Amino acid sequence: MGNDTLNKERWVGLFREIGLDDDTMLEWHRLFESHYPDGHQSFMEWLGIPTDEITAIRAKSAAG
C-alpha cells in the first residue's frame, strides 16, 4: 500500500471488514459521542472529515 494515511474511507473499510453495517456503525458513533464527545470530535477531525459532515454525524449520534 503506497499511502498509509488513515482517513474516513479506510476507517469505514476496516469496519466493513469486521462485518459492521451502517446501523452498527451508527451505534458506535452514538456510544463514542455519549461517552467521549470531545474525543469523538477530535477523532473525526484527525480522519480528515469535513466540519459540516462532523456536525451532521454528531447530531445524528446524539439523536440516536
Secondary structure, 3 states (H helix, E strand, C coil): CCCCCCCHHHHHHHHHHCCCCHHHHHHHHHHHHHHCHHHHHHHHHHCCCCHHHHHHHHHHHHHC
